[in-house]
């Protein structure tokens, strides 16, 4: 598999008592033979993808993202969203999301 880097994303989580910030840095795992095409598509839609990702993450609470289950669910949600936005033929070319950083303050 090949890896495509994505921009850092920082949001304020949906917490009522405290302002908590989530910082996410991740890569997208794709098949080597799709890397060039996927990179081009991501570059062309990066602003839209990042904007929607920020909105999606801002609706999350700390409970939504903590632990192994929360991380796995978040990886799947990001992967599903990117696949829907990038590939009109319905074929999922993004195989996984690989977190490099997932920090909450």
PyMOL commands that set and color helices and strands:
alter all, ss='L'
color gray80, all
select helices_A, chain A and resi 32-58+62-65+67-86
alter helices_A, ss='H'
color red, helices_A
select strands_A, chain A and resi 2-5+9-12+21-30+94-104
alter strands_A, ss='S'
color yellow, strands_A
deselect
rebuild
show_as cartoon
